[in-house]
Amino acid sequence: MKIVVCIKQVPDTKGGVEFNPDGTLNRAAMLTIMNPDDKAGLEAALRIKDQYDDVEVTVLTMGLPKAEEVLREAIAMGADKGILVTDRVLGGADTWATSTTIAGAIRNIDYDIIITGRQAIDGDTAQVGPQIAEHLGIPVISYAEEIEIDGKSVIVKRQYEDRYHKIKAEMPCLITALSELNEPRYMSPGGIFDAYDAEITVWGRADLKDVDDSNLGLNGSPTKIAKASDKVRKGAGEKVVPDSPEEAVSYIVGKLTEKHVI
């Protein structure tokens, strides 16, 4: 079985973010981490590898050359191969251009399951995974809480509001993972040595299959940024001045009850 896990190197928002003049993130200037939902998807793939023989896990990312770091982290956790898709013409891509690029790369490799995170913390759109599936013409199951293999099919417990769906799909298919799916493992000492020596496959625009230039990079992105800022103005909110501590407690309890917190 061959599993492809799409991961993304995202800004560590605790260290702040910077923007380019065109409104896109200045990724080269920021501290980065592996996107949490993607890390949970990687862990799900590695658990399948632990459970079954002859499972190969390939991690794929699109980004700057420094995104090689996140691939090596994934290999240190237990992935077998890493593929970096990087090219200047791919810069500034929105979800449409990103999914087009990733699908073009995936068409070059064999896969039974593709796993992506539900969404990236630097965009929060939850669009790229389903769009990749649409480009490739395969089923997609989103918001996975549990994943199990059943012969040539997968059975996924899918989060749905206050309950869940249980969905079965034949392979090949794409699954988007929630960060709540599992607790990702740490890199092992042996895995770190392996990752340091691992050869990362690097692909550019010329290696993408069945994609058109008009759908790539900033120029191929239908989403246009009107304004970007790392400072969000908050409203004043509701101000209440109780006459006594008892009245304050009653007011707070009432609000919590109204919001179904208690």
Secondary structure, 3 states (H helix, E strand, C coil): CEEEEECCEEECHHHCCCECCCCCECHHHCCEEECHHHHHHHHHHHHHHHHCCCCEEEEEEECCHHHHHHHHHHHHHCCCEEEEECCHHHCCCCHHHHHHHHHHHHCCCCCCEEEEECCCCCCCCCCHHHHHHHHHCCCEEEEEEEEEEECCEEEEEEEECCEEEEEEEECCEEEEECHHHCCCCCCCHHHHHHHHHCCCEEECHHHCCCCCHHHCCCCCCCCCCCCCCCCCCCCCCCCCCCCCHHHHHHHHHHHHHHCCCC
